Amino acid sequence: MLPGVDPTGNFVEAVFVVIVGIEGDKDAYEHIHWDQANVLVQIGLLDPTGLPVTGAGAASKLRNPGLADPFFNEG
């Protein structure tokens, strides 16, 4: 997931979006999108100051929409 980065042992939560195109009865393409900055913040390799990252809060919000929105500093 992070080539050249040694394992940190930190637990990371990340949200992935996968778009798969199907043509006929076969997978034609796959696009995987994920927030690498969010992962780097969680393992301590990126300072989040001034960045629009939410840490593991984004994944928690998707699992439980009733939680405060971490992006808008609710809660």
N, CA, C, O and CB atoms as a CASP TS submission, in Angstrom:
PFRMAT TS
TARGET T0000
AUTHOR 0000-0000-0000
METHOD Language model
MODEL 1
PARENT N/A
ATOM      1  N   MET     1       0.824  -1.195   0.000  1.00  0.00           N
ATOM      2  CA  MET     1       0.000   0.000   0.000  1.00  0.00           C
ATOM      3  C   MET     1       0.866   1.256   0.000  1.00  0.00           C
ATOM      4  O   MET     1       0.520   2.242  -0.651  1.00  0.00           O
ATOM      5  CB  MET     1      -0.936   0.000   1.206  1.00  0.00           C
ATOM      6  N   LEU     2       1.972   1.235   0.711  1.00  0.00           N
ATOM      7  CA  LEU     2       2.873   2.389   0.763  1.00  0.00           C
ATOM      8  C   LEU     2       4.295   1.917   0.445  1.00  0.00           C
ATOM      9  O   LEU     2       5.079   1.673   1.362  1.00  0.00           O
ATOM     10  CB  LEU     2       2.815   3.091   2.169  1.00  0.00           C
ATOM     11  N   PRO     3       4.634   1.787  -0.825  1.00  0.00           N
ATOM     12  CA  PRO     3       5.969   1.302  -1.183  1.00  0.00           C
ATOM     13  C   PRO     3       7.078   2.151  -0.569  1.00  0.00           C
ATOM     14  O   PRO     3       7.009   3.380  -0.582  1.00  0.00           O
ATOM     15  CB  PRO     3       6.124   1.276  -2.693  1.00  0.00           C
ATOM     16  N   GLY     4       8.086   1.494  -0.038  1.00  0.00           N
ATOM     17  CA  GLY     4       9.225   2.198   0.535  1.00  0.00           C
ATOM     18  C   GLY     4       9.034   2.663   1.965  1.00  0.00           C
ATOM     19  O   GLY     4       9.954   3.231   2.554  1.00  0.00           O
ATOM     20  N   VAL     5       7.860   2.436   2.539  1.00  0.00           N
ATOM     21  CA  VAL     5       7.588   2.844   3.918  1.00  0.00           C
ATOM     22  C   VAL     5       7.641   1.601   4.794  1.00  0.00           C
ATOM     23  O   VAL     5       6.891   0.648   4.584  1.00  0.00           O
ATOM     24  CB  VAL     5       6.198   3.567   4.043  1.00  0.00           C
ATOM     25  N   ASP     6       8.527   1.620   5.770  1.00  0.00           N
ATOM     26  CA  ASP     6       8.643   0.492   6.696  1.00  0.00           C
ATOM     27  C   ASP     6       7.386   0.374   7.553  1.00  0.00           C
ATOM     28  O   ASP     6       6.752   1.385   7.855  1.00  0.00           O
ATOM     29  CB  ASP     6       9.889   0.650   7.593  1.00  0.00           C
ATOM     30  N   PRO     7       7.020  -0.832   7.944  1.00  0.00           N
ATOM     31  CA  PRO     7       5.847  -1.014   8.807  1.00  0.00           C
ATOM     32  C   PRO     7       5.993  -0.231  10.113  1.00  0.00           C
ATOM     33  O   PRO     7       7.065  -0.208  10.718  1.00  0.00           O
ATOM     34  CB  PRO     7       5.633  -2.508   9.111  1.00  0.00           C
ATOM     35  N   THR     8       4.906   0.408  10.537  1.00  0.00           N
ATOM     36  CA  THR     8       4.922   1.181  11.784  1.00  0.00           C
ATOM     37  C   THR     8       4.240   0.441  12.921  1.00  0.00           C
ATOM     38  O   THR     8       4.447   0.769  14.089  1.00  0.00           O
ATOM     39  CB  THR     8       4.251   2.526  11.577  1.00  0.00           C
ATOM     40  N   GLY     9       3.429  -0.554  12.587  1.00  0.00           N
ATOM     41  CA  GLY     9       2.664  -1.252  13.614  1.00  0.00           C
ATOM     42  C   GLY     9       1.406  -0.501  14.009  1.00  0.00           C
ATOM     43  O   GLY     9       0.646  -0.981  14.850  1.00  0.00           O
ATOM     44  N   ASN    10       1.168   0.666  13.424  1.00  0.00           N
ATOM     45  CA  ASN    10      -0.025   1.450  13.748  1.00  0.00           C
ATOM     46  C   ASN    10      -1.252   0.875  13.040  1.00  0.00           C
ATOM     47  O   ASN    10      -1.164   0.428  11.897  1.00  0.00           O
ATOM     48  CB  ASN    10       0.175   2.929  13.356  1.00  0.00           C
ATOM     49  N   PHE    11      -2.394   0.891  13.727  1.00  0.00           N
ATOM     50  CA  PHE    11      -3.660   0.506  13.140  1.00  0.00           C
ATOM     51  C   PHE    11      -4.149   1.668  12.301  1.00  0.00           C
ATOM     52  O   PHE    11      -4.096   2.816  12.743  1.00  0.00           O
ATOM     53  CB  PHE    11      -4.701   0.110  14.228  1.00  0.00           C
ATOM     54  N   VAL    12      -4.622   1.390  11.102  1.00  0.00           N
ATOM     55  CA  VAL    12      -5.084   2.434  10.190  1.00  0.00           C
ATOM     56  C   VAL    12      -6.489   2.096   9.711  1.00  0.00           C
ATOM     57  O   VAL    12      -6.796   0.944   9.405  1.00  0.00           O
ATOM     58  CB  VAL    12      -4.117   2.592   8.986  1.00  0.00           C
ATOM     59  N   GLU    13      -7.335   3.121   9.652  1.00  0.00           N
ATOM     60  CA  GLU    13      -8.652   2.979   9.035  1.00  0.00           C
ATOM     61  C   GLU    13      -8.679   3.879   7.816  1.00  0.00           C
ATOM     62  O   GLU    13      -8.339   5.059   7.895  1.00  0.00           O
ATOM     63  CB  GLU    13      -9.809   3.339  10.036  1.00  0.00           C
ATOM     64  N   ALA    14      -9.087   3.309   6.678  1.00  0.00           N
ATOM     65  CA  ALA    14      -9.139   4.089   5.442  1.00  0.00           C
ATOM     66  C   ALA    14     -10.397   3.734   4.669  1.00  0.00           C
ATOM     67  O   ALA    14     -10.899   2.612   4.738  1.00  0.00           O
ATOM     68  CB  ALA    14      -7.881   3.841   4.577  1.00  0.00           C
ATOM     69  N   VAL    15     -10.886   4.704   3.942  1.00  0.00           N
ATOM     70  CA  VAL    15     -12.053   4.521   3.089  1.00  0.00           C
ATOM     71  C   VAL    15     -11.556   4.329   1.658  1.00  0.00           C
ATOM     72  O   VAL    15     -10.731   5.101   1.170  1.00  0.00           O
ATOM     73  CB  VAL    15     -13.044   5.741   3.195  1.00  0.00           C
ATOM     74  N   PHE    16     -12.057   3.310   1.002  1.00  0.00           N
ATOM     75  CA  PHE    16     -11.723   3.037  -0.396  1.00  0.00           C
ATOM     76  C   PHE    16     -12.989   3.120  -1.235  1.00  0.00           C
ATOM     77  O   PHE    16     -14.065   2.719  -0.791  1.00  0.00           O
ATOM     78  CB  PHE    16     -11.049   1.643  -0.553  1.00  0.00           C
ATOM     79  N   VAL    17     -12.858   3.638  -2.437  1.00  0.00           N
ATOM     80  CA  VAL    17     -13.943   3.627  -3.411  1.00  0.00           C
ATOM     81  C   VAL    17     -13.434   2.836  -4.602  1.00  0.00           C
ATOM     82  O   VAL    17     -12.377   3.142  -5.154  1.00  0.00           O
ATOM     83  CB  VAL    17     -14.393   5.091  -3.823  1.00  0.00           C
ATOM     84  N   VAL    18     -14.182   1.827  -4.995  1.00  0.00           N
ATOM     85  CA  VAL    18     -13.790   0.993  -6.130  1.00  0.00           C
ATOM     86  C   VAL    18     -14.865   1.107  -7.203  1.00  0.00           C
ATOM     87  O   VAL    18     -16.049   0.887  -6.947  1.00  0.00           O
ATOM     88  CB  VAL    18     -13.582  -0.499  -5.698  1.00  0.00           C
ATOM     89  N   ILE    19     -14.430   1.453  -8.402  1.00  0.00           N
ATOM     90  CA  ILE    19     -15.331   1.540  -9.550  1.00  0.00           C
ATOM     91  C   ILE    19     -14.909   0.464 -10.531  1.00  0.00           C
ATOM     92  O   ILE    19     -13.764   0.429 -10.982  1.00  0.00           O
ATOM     93  CB  ILE    19     -15.301   2.967 -10.215  1.00  0.00           C
ATOM     94  N   VAL    20     -15.847  -0.413 -10.855  1.00  0.00           N
ATOM     95  CA  VAL    20     -15.564  -1.516 -11.772  1.00  0.00           C
ATOM     96  C   VAL    20     -16.481  -1.380 -12.978  1.00  0.00           C
ATOM     97  O   VAL    20     -17.695  -1.230 -12.838  1.00  0.00           O
ATOM     98  CB  VAL    20     -15.756  -2.905 -11.072  1.00  0.00           C
ATOM     99  N   GLY    21     -15.885  -1.435 -14.161  1.00  0.00           N
ATOM    100  CA  GLY    21     -16.662  -1.404 -15.389  1.00  0.00           C
ATOM    101  C   GLY    21     -16.808  -2.810 -15.932  1.00  0.00           C
ATOM    102  O   GLY    21     -15.837  -3.564 -16.010  1.00  0.00           O
ATOM    103  N   ILE    22     -18.025  -3.155 -16.306  1.00  0.00           N
ATOM    104  CA  ILE    22     -18.290  -4.490 -16.835  1.00  0.00           C
ATOM    105  C   ILE    22     -18.785  -4.349 -18.267  1.00  0.00           C
ATOM    106  O   ILE    22     -19.717  -3.598 -18.552  1.00  0.00           O
ATOM    107  CB  ILE    22     -19.331  -5.255 -15.955  1.00  0.00           C
ATOM    108  N   GLU    23     -18.148  -5.080 -19.148  1.00  0.00           N
ATOM    109  CA  GLU    23     -18.559  -5.112 -20.542  1.00  0.00           C
ATOM    110  C   GLU    23     -18.881  -6.557 -20.898  1.00  0.00           C
ATOM    111  O   GLU    23     -18.020  -7.434 -20.836  1.00  0.00           O
ATOM    112  CB  GLU    23     -17.450  -4.525 -21.482  1.00  0.00           C
ATOM    113  N   GLY    24     -20.121  -6.787 -21.267  1.00  0.00           N
ATOM    114  CA  GLY    24     -20.550  -8.161 -21.498  1.00  0.00           C
ATOM    115  C   GLY    24     -20.573  -8.898 -20.175  1.00  0.00           C
ATOM    116  O   GLY    24     -21.245  -8.481 -19.232  1.00  0.00           O
ATOM    117  N   ASP    25     -19.839  -9.991 -20.110  1.00  0.00           N
ATOM    118  CA  ASP    25     -19.777 -10.755 -18.866  1.00  0.00           C
ATOM    119  C   ASP    25     -18.379 -10.719 -18.245  1.00  0.00           C
ATOM    120  O   ASP    25     -18.011 -11.609 -17.479  1.00  0.00           O
ATOM    121  CB  ASP    25     -20.195 -12.199 -19.119  1.00  0.00           C
ATOM    122  N   LYS    26     -17.598  -9.672 -18.587  1.00  0.00           N
ATOM    123  CA  LYS    26     -16.225  -9.574 -18.079  1.00  0.00           C
ATOM    124  C   LYS    26     -15.966  -8.200 -17.451  1.00  0.00           C
ATOM    125  O   LYS    26     -16.542  -7.187 -17.849  1.00  0.00           O
ATOM    126  CB  LYS    26     -15.215  -9.835 -19.214  1.00  0.00           C
ATOM    127  N   ASP    27     -15.080  -8.208 -16.458  1.00  0.00           N
ATOM    128  CA  ASP    27     -14.617  -6.943 -15.899  1.00  0.00           C
ATOM    129  C   ASP    27     -13.737  -6.260 -16.930  1.00  0.00           C
ATOM    130  O   ASP    27     -12.757  -6.846 -17.389  1.00  0.00           O
ATOM    131  CB  ASP    27     -13.846  -7.159 -14.561  1.00  0.00           C
ATOM    132  N   ALA    28     -14.069  -5.028 -17.302  1.00  0.00           N
ATOM    133  CA  ALA    28     -13.310  -4.309 -18.316  1.00  0.00           C
ATOM    134  C   ALA    28     -12.253  -3.400 -17.691  1.00  0.00           C
ATOM    135  O   ALA    28     -11.182  -3.207 -18.265  1.00  0.00           O
ATOM    136  CB  ALA    28     -14.249  -3.490 -19.188  1.00  0.00           C
ATOM    137  N   TYR    29     -12.551  -2.842 -16.515  1.00  0.00           N
ATOM    138  CA  TYR    29     -11.587  -1.968 -15.846  1.00  0.00           C
ATOM    139  C   TYR    29     -11.945  -1.844 -14.372  1.00  0.00           C
ATOM    140  O   TYR    29     -13.052  -2.169 -13.945  1.00  0.00           O
ATOM    141  CB  TYR    29     -11.548  -0.571 -16.514  1.00  0.00           C
ATOM    142  N   GLU    30     -10.963  -1.360 -13.609  1.00  0.00           N
ATOM    143  CA  GLU    30     -11.156  -1.145 -12.177  1.00  0.00           C
ATOM    144  C   GLU    30     -10.373   0.086 -11.771  1.00  0.00           C
ATOM    145  O   GLU    30      -9.197   0.214 -12.113  1.00  0.00           O
ATOM    146  CB  GLU    30     -10.714  -2.387 -11.347  1.00  0.00           C
ATOM    147  N   HIS    31     -11.004   0.983 -11.053  1.00  0.00           N
ATOM    148  CA  HIS    31     -10.346   2.174 -10.519  1.00  0.00           C
ATOM    149  C   HIS    31     -10.509   2.144  -9.005  1.00  0.00           C
ATOM    150  O   HIS    31     -11.627   2.023  -8.504  1.00  0.00           O
ATOM    151  CB  HIS    31     -10.944   3.499 -11.136  1.00  0.00           C
ATOM    152  N   ILE    32      -9.411   2.252  -8.278  1.00  0.00           N
ATOM    153  CA  ILE    32      -9.453   2.246  -6.819  1.00  0.00           C
ATOM    154  C   ILE    32      -8.963   3.608  -6.329  1.00  0.00           C
ATOM    155  O   ILE    32      -7.858   4.040  -6.659  1.00  0.00           O
ATOM    156  CB  ILE    32      -8.582   1.079  -6.224  1.00  0.00           C
ATOM    157  N   HIS    33      -9.795   4.272  -5.543  1.00  0.00           N
ATOM    158  CA  HIS    33      -9.458   5.590  -5.005  1.00  0.00           C
ATOM    159  C   HIS    33      -9.386   5.500  -3.486  1.00  0.00           C
ATOM    160  O   HIS    33     -10.245   4.886  -2.853  1.00  0.00           O
ATOM    161  CB  HIS    33     -10.500   6.665  -5.448  1.00  0.00           C
ATOM    162  N   TRP    34      -8.359   6.114  -2.905  1.00  0.00           N
ATOM    163  CA  TRP    34      -8.230   6.148  -1.452  1.00  0.00           C
ATOM    164  C   TRP    34      -7.435   7.395  -1.071  1.00  0.00           C
ATOM    165  O   TRP    34      -6.702   7.956  -1.886  1.00  0.00           O
ATOM    166  CB  TRP    34      -7.537   4.848  -0.912  1.00  0.00           C
ATOM    167  N   ASP    35      -7.593   7.810   0.165  1.00  0.00           N
ATOM    168  CA  ASP    35      -6.981   9.038   0.666  1.00  0.00           C
ATOM    169  C   ASP    35      -5.621   8.712   1.295  1.00  0.00           C
ATOM    170  O   ASP    35      -5.537   8.390   2.480  1.00  0.00           O
ATOM    171  CB  ASP    35      -7.914   9.740   1.699  1.00  0.00           C
ATOM    172  N   GLN    36      -4.578   8.799   0.498  1.00  0.00           N
ATOM    173  CA  GLN    36      -3.241   8.456   0.983  1.00  0.00           C
ATOM    174  C   GLN    36      -2.789   9.424   2.080  1.00  0.00           C
ATOM    175  O   GLN    36      -2.115   9.005   3.021  1.00  0.00           O
ATOM    176  CB  GLN    36      -2.233   8.465  -0.180  1.00  0.00           C
ATOM    177  N   ALA    37      -3.140  10.691   1.980  1.00  0.00           N
ATOM    178  CA  ALA    37      -2.749  11.653   3.014  1.00  0.00           C
ATOM    179  C   ALA    37      -3.328  11.248   4.369  1.00  0.00           C
ATOM    180  O   ALA    37      -2.652  11.349   5.393  1.00  0.00           O
ATOM    181  CB  ALA    37      -3.217  13.077   2.636  1.00  0.00           C
ATOM    182  N   ASN    38      -4.566  10.795   4.372  1.00  0.00           N
ATOM    183  CA  ASN    38      -5.209  10.367   5.603  1.00  0.00           C
ATOM    184  C   ASN    38      -4.449   9.207   6.236  1.00  0.00           C
ATOM    185  O   ASN    38      -4.263   9.180   7.453  1.00  0.00           O
ATOM    186  CB  ASN    38      -6.661   9.969   5.336  1.00  0.00           C
ATOM    187  N   VAL    39      -4.010   8.255   5.428  1.00  0.00           N
ATOM    188  CA  VAL    39      -3.239   7.116   5.930  1.00  0.00           C
ATOM    189  C   VAL    39      -1.889   7.586   6.473  1.00  0.00           C
ATOM    190  O   VAL    39      -1.468   7.148   7.543  1.00  0.00           O
ATOM    191  CB  VAL    39      -3.033   6.064   4.814  1.00  0.00           C
ATOM    192  N   LEU    40      -1.213   8.467   5.750  1.00  0.00           N
ATOM    193  CA  LEU    40       0.094   8.962   6.198  1.00  0.00           C
ATOM    194  C   LEU    40      -0.009   9.717   7.518  1.00  0.00           C
ATOM    195  O   LEU    40       0.901   9.643   8.344  1.00  0.00           O
ATOM    196  CB  LEU    40       0.709   9.867   5.134  1.00  0.00           C
ATOM    197  N   VAL    41      -1.108  10.445   7.726  1.00  0.00           N
ATOM    198  CA  VAL    41      -1.323  11.131   9.007  1.00  0.00           C
ATOM    199  C   VAL    41      -1.478  10.100  10.120  1.00  0.00           C
ATOM    200  O   VAL    41      -0.899  10.262  11.195  1.00  0.00           O
ATOM    201  CB  VAL    41      -2.576  12.055   8.942  1.00  0.00           C
ATOM    202  N   GLN    42      -2.248   9.050   9.879  1.00  0.00           N
ATOM    203  CA  GLN    42      -2.510   8.048  10.911  1.00  0.00           C
ATOM    204  C   GLN    42      -1.261   7.270  11.322  1.00  0.00           C
ATOM    205  O   GLN    42      -1.154   6.835  12.469  1.00  0.00           O
ATOM    206  CB  GLN    42      -3.562   7.086  10.427  1.00  0.00           C
ATOM    207  N   ILE    43      -0.317   7.092  10.399  1.00  0.00           N
ATOM    208  CA  ILE    43       0.901   6.363  10.779  1.00  0.00           C
ATOM    209  C   ILE    43       2.018   7.302  11.212  1.00  0.00           C
ATOM    210  O   ILE    43       3.130   6.861  11.502  1.00  0.00           O
ATOM    211  CB  ILE    43       1.382   5.502   9.620  1.00  0.00           C
ATOM    212  N   GLY    44       1.719   8.602  11.256  1.00  0.00           N
ATOM    213  CA  GLY    44       2.669   9.562  11.797  1.00  0.00           C
ATOM    214  C   GLY    44       3.712  10.068  10.828  1.00  0.00           C
ATOM    215  O   GLY    44       4.739  10.597  11.254  1.00  0.00           O
ATOM    216  N   LEU    45       3.477   9.919   9.520  1.00  0.00           N
ATOM    217  CA  LEU    45       4.459  10.385   8.535  1.00  0.00           C
ATOM    218  C   LEU    45       4.083  11.695   7.864  1.00  0.00           C
ATOM    219  O   LEU    45       4.828  12.187   7.016  1.00  0.00           O
ATOM    220  CB  LEU    45       4.651   9.340   7.487  1.00  0.00           C
ATOM    221  N   LEU    46       2.940  12.271   8.226  1.00  0.00           N
ATOM    222  CA  LEU    46       2.508  13.535   7.636  1.00  0.00           C
ATOM    223  C   LEU    46       1.842  14.378   8.707  1.00  0.00           C
ATOM    224  O   LEU    46       0.968  13.899   9.431  1.00  0.00           O
ATOM    225  CB  LEU    46       1.545  13.298   6.443  1.00  0.00           C
ATOM    226  N   ASP    47       2.252  15.631   8.807  1.00  0.00           N
ATOM    227  CA  ASP    47       1.652  16.566   9.751  1.00  0.00           C
ATOM    228  C   ASP    47       0.331  17.064   9.161  1.00  0.00           C
ATOM    229  O   ASP    47       0.329  17.645   8.075  1.00  0.00           O
ATOM    230  CB  ASP    47       2.621  17.763  10.060  1.00  0.00           C
ATOM    231  N   PRO    48      -0.799  16.846   9.855  1.00  0.00           N
ATOM    232  CA  PRO    48      -2.090  17.237   9.301  1.00  0.00           C
ATOM    233  C   PRO    48      -2.411  18.725   9.379  1.00  0.00           C
ATOM    234  O   PRO    48      -3.445  19.156   8.869  1.00  0.00           O
ATOM    235  CB  PRO    48      -3.147  16.493   9.990  1.00  0.00           C
ATOM    236  N   THR    49      -1.552  19.512  10.002  1.00  0.00           N
ATOM    237  CA  THR    49      -1.824  20.935  10.165  1.00  0.00           C
ATOM    238  C   THR    49      -2.075  21.588   8.813  1.00  0.00           C
ATOM    239  O   THR    49      -1.229  21.532   7.919  1.00  0.00           O
ATOM    240  CB  THR    49      -0.660  21.627  10.885  1.00  0.00           C
ATOM    241  N   GLY    50      -3.225  22.200   8.672  1.00  0.00           N
ATOM    242  CA  GLY    50      -3.577  22.914   7.450  1.00  0.00           C
ATOM    243  C   GLY    50      -4.053  22.026   6.308  1.00  0.00           C
ATOM    244  O   GLY    50      -4.330  22.524   5.217  1.00  0.00           O
ATOM    245  N   LEU    51      -4.153  20.719   6.541  1.00  0.00           N
ATOM    246  CA  LEU    51      -4.607  19.806   5.490  1.00  0.00           C
ATOM    247  C   LEU    51      -6.051  19.373   5.744  1.00  0.00           C
ATOM    248  O   LEU    51      -6.461  19.256   6.899  1.00  0.00           O
ATOM    249  CB  LEU    51      -3.685  18.570   5.410  1.00  0.00           C
ATOM    250  N   PRO    52      -6.820  19.137   4.698  1.00  0.00           N
ATOM    251  CA  PRO    52      -8.212  18.690   4.870  1.00  0.00           C
ATOM    252  C   PRO    52      -8.292  17.178   5.077  1.00  0.00           C
ATOM    253  O   PRO    52      -8.903  16.474   4.273  1.00  0.00           O
ATOM    254  CB  PRO    52      -9.056  19.093   3.650  1.00  0.00           C
ATOM    255  N   VAL    53      -7.682  16.680   6.146  1.00  0.00           N
ATOM    256  CA  VAL    53      -7.727  15.254   6.455  1.00  0.00           C
ATOM    257  C   VAL    53      -8.453  15.055   7.781  1.00  0.00           C
ATOM    258  O   VAL    53      -8.455  15.936   8.640  1.00  0.00           O
ATOM    259  CB  VAL    53      -6.295  14.648   6.511  1.00  0.00           C
ATOM    260  N   THR    54      -9.063  13.894   7.931  1.00  0.00           N
ATOM    261  CA  THR    54      -9.862  13.638   9.130  1.00  0.00           C
ATOM    262  C   THR    54      -9.365  12.468   9.955  1.00  0.00           C
ATOM    263  O   THR    54      -9.934  12.176  11.006  1.00  0.00           O
ATOM    264  CB  THR    54     -11.279  13.393   8.747  1.00  0.00           C
ATOM    265  N   GLY    55      -8.327  11.796   9.510  1.00  0.00           N
ATOM    266  CA  GLY    55      -7.857  10.620  10.228  1.00  0.00           C
ATOM    267  C   GLY    55      -8.860   9.493  10.113  1.00  0.00           C
ATOM    268  O   GLY    55      -9.590   9.405   9.125  1.00  0.00           O
ATOM    269  N   ALA    56      -8.901   8.631  11.112  1.00  0.00           N
ATOM    270  CA  ALA    56      -9.797   7.483  11.079  1.00  0.00           C
ATOM    271  C   ALA    56     -11.257   7.897  11.184  1.00  0.00           C
ATOM    272  O   ALA    56     -12.143   7.070  10.969  1.00  0.00           O
ATOM    273  CB  ALA    56      -9.455   6.522  12.196  1.00  0.00           C
ATOM    274  N   GLY    57     -11.527   9.152  11.509  1.00  0.00           N
ATOM    275  CA  GLY    57     -12.905   9.622  11.654  1.00  0.00           C
ATOM    276  C   GLY    57     -13.738   9.461  10.403  1.00  0.00           C
ATOM    277  O   GLY    57     -14.951   9.276  10.500  1.00  0.00           O
ATOM    278  N   ALA    58     -13.129   9.526   9.230  1.00  0.00           N
ATOM    279  CA  ALA    58     -13.886   9.380   7.987  1.00  0.00           C
ATOM    280  C   ALA    58     -14.495   7.990   7.878  1.00  0.00           C
ATOM    281  O   ALA    58     -15.658   7.851   7.497  1.00  0.00           O
ATOM    282  CB  ALA    58     -12.989   9.655   6.780  1.00  0.00           C
ATOM    283  N   ALA    59     -13.729   6.970   8.206  1.00  0.00           N
ATOM    284  CA  ALA    59     -14.244   5.604   8.155  1.00  0.00           C
ATOM    285  C   ALA    59     -15.319   5.393   9.218  1.00  0.00           C
ATOM    286  O   ALA    59     -16.321   4.725   8.963  1.00  0.00           O
ATOM    287  CB  ALA    59     -13.103   4.590   8.343  1.00  0.00           C
ATOM    288  N   SER    60     -15.118   5.951  10.393  1.00  0.00           N
ATOM    289  CA  SER    60     -16.107   5.820  11.467  1.00  0.00           C
ATOM    290  C   SER    60     -17.424   6.469  11.069  1.00  0.00           C
ATOM    291  O   SER    60     -18.492   5.922  11.341  1.00  0.00           O
ATOM    292  CB  SER    60     -15.580   6.448  12.768  1.00  0.00           C
ATOM    293  N   LYS    61     -17.355   7.630  10.427  1.00  0.00           N
ATOM    294  CA  LYS    61     -18.558   8.350   9.994  1.00  0.00           C
ATOM    295  C   LYS    61     -19.335   7.536   8.959  1.00  0.00           C
ATOM    296  O   LYS    61     -20.566   7.542   8.975  1.00  0.00           O
ATOM    297  CB  LYS    61     -18.181   9.729   9.411  1.00  0.00           C
ATOM    298  N   LEU    62     -18.641   6.839   8.064  1.00  0.00           N
ATOM    299  CA  LEU    62     -19.335   6.014   7.076  1.00  0.00           C
ATOM    300  C   LEU    62     -20.051   4.844   7.734  1.00  0.00           C
ATOM    301  O   LEU    62     -21.151   4.475   7.323  1.00  0.00           O
ATOM    302  CB  LEU    62     -18.351   5.500   6.030  1.00  0.00           C
ATOM    303  N   ARG    63     -19.431   4.260   8.754  1.00  0.00           N
ATOM    304  CA  ARG    63     -20.059   3.139   9.455  1.00  0.00           C
ATOM    305  C   ARG    63     -21.241   3.592  10.311  1.00  0.00           C
ATOM    306  O   ARG    63     -22.212   2.855  10.484  1.00  0.00           O
ATOM    307  CB  ARG    63     -19.031   2.426  10.328  1.00  0.00           C
ATOM    308  N   ASN    64     -21.150   4.816  10.847  1.00  0.00           N
ATOM    309  CA  ASN    64     -22.199   5.326  11.730  1.00  0.00           C
ATOM    310  C   ASN    64     -22.495   6.777  11.365  1.00  0.00           C
ATOM    311  O   ASN    64     -21.851   7.684  11.892  1.00  0.00           O
ATOM    312  CB  ASN    64     -21.779   5.207  13.228  1.00  0.00           C
ATOM    313  N   PRO    65     -23.468   7.015  10.462  1.00  0.00           N
ATOM    314  CA  PRO    65     -23.774   8.375  10.024  1.00  0.00           C
ATOM    315  C   PRO    65     -24.206   9.311  11.152  1.00  0.00           C
ATOM    316  O   PRO    65     -24.196  10.530  10.976  1.00  0.00           O
ATOM    317  CB  PRO    65     -24.846   8.330   8.990  1.00  0.00           C
ATOM    318  N   GLY    66     -24.581   8.766  12.292  1.00  0.00           N
ATOM    319  CA  GLY    66     -25.002   9.596  13.411  1.00  0.00           C
ATOM    320  C   GLY    66     -23.850  10.290  14.131  1.00  0.00           C
ATOM    321  O   GLY    66     -24.080  11.185  14.943  1.00  0.00           O
ATOM    322  N   LEU    67     -22.621   9.889  13.844  1.00  0.00           N
ATOM    323  CA  LEU    67     -21.462  10.521  14.483  1.00  0.00           C
ATOM    324  C   LEU    67     -21.256  11.942  13.953  1.00  0.00           C
ATOM    325  O   LEU    67     -21.688  12.281  12.852  1.00  0.00           O
ATOM    326  CB  LEU    67     -20.192   9.679  14.249  1.00  0.00           C
ATOM    327  N   ALA    68     -20.596  12.747  14.753  1.00  0.00           N
ATOM    328  CA  ALA    68     -20.249  14.097  14.300  1.00  0.00           C
ATOM    329  C   ALA    68     -19.315  14.001  13.088  1.00  0.00           C
ATOM    330  O   ALA    68     -18.532  13.058  12.977  1.00  0.00           O
ATOM    331  CB  ALA    68     -19.579  14.919  15.452  1.00  0.00           C
ATOM    332  N   ASP    69     -19.402  14.972  12.193  1.00  0.00           N
ATOM    333  CA  ASP    69     -18.588  14.971  10.981  1.00  0.00           C
ATOM    334  C   ASP    69     -17.179  15.468  11.319  1.00  0.00           C
ATOM    335  O   ASP    69     -17.016  16.626  11.702  1.00  0.00           O
ATOM    336  CB  ASP    69     -19.238  15.857   9.872  1.00  0.00           C
ATOM    337  N   PRO    70     -16.154  14.606  11.183  1.00  0.00           N
ATOM    338  CA  PRO    70     -14.793  15.000  11.552  1.00  0.00           C
ATOM    339  C   PRO    70     -14.207  16.064  10.635  1.00  0.00           C
ATOM    340  O   PRO    70     -13.339  16.826  11.060  1.00  0.00           O
ATOM    341  CB  PRO    70     -13.897  13.795  11.548  1.00  0.00           C
ATOM    342  N   PHE    71     -14.659  16.133   9.392  1.00  0.00           N
ATOM    343  CA  PHE    71     -14.120  17.111   8.454  1.00  0.00           C
ATOM    344  C   PHE    71     -14.505  18.531   8.869  1.00  0.00           C
ATOM    345  O   PHE    71     -13.724  19.468   8.702  1.00  0.00           O
ATOM    346  CB  PHE    71     -14.618  16.819   7.030  1.00  0.00           C
ATOM    347  N   PHE    72     -15.704  18.681   9.406  1.00  0.00           N
ATOM    348  CA  PHE    72     -16.177  20.001   9.806  1.00  0.00           C
ATOM    349  C   PHE    72     -16.007  20.252  11.302  1.00  0.00           C
ATOM    350  O   PHE    72     -16.579  21.194  11.851  1.00  0.00           O
ATOM    351  CB  PHE    72     -17.630  20.164   9.425  1.00  0.00           C
ATOM    352  N   ASN    73     -15.216  19.399  11.956  1.00  0.00           N
ATOM    353  CA  ASN    73     -14.920  19.541  13.384  1.00  0.00           C
ATOM    354  C   ASN    73     -16.175  19.620  14.231  1.00  0.00           C
ATOM    355  O   ASN    73     -16.229  20.383  15.195  1.00  0.00           O
ATOM    356  CB  ASN    73     -14.079  20.769  13.621  1.00  0.00           C
ATOM    357  N   GLU    74     -17.184  18.836  13.879  1.00  0.00           N
ATOM    358  CA  GLU    74     -18.410  18.787  14.665  1.00  0.00           C
ATOM    359  C   GLU    74     -18.173  17.913  15.897  1.00  0.00           C
ATOM    360  O   GLU    74     -17.355  16.993  15.871  1.00  0.00           O
ATOM    361  CB  GLU    74     -19.598  18.242  13.814  1.00  0.00           C
ATOM    362  N   GLY    75     -18.870  18.200  16.930  1.00  0.00           N
ATOM    363  CA  GLY    75     -18.833  17.310  18.079  1.00  0.00           C
ATOM    364  C   GLY    75     -18.185  17.909  19.225  1.00  0.00           C
ATOM    365  O   GLY    75     -18.077  17.276  20.275  1.00  0.00           O
TER
END
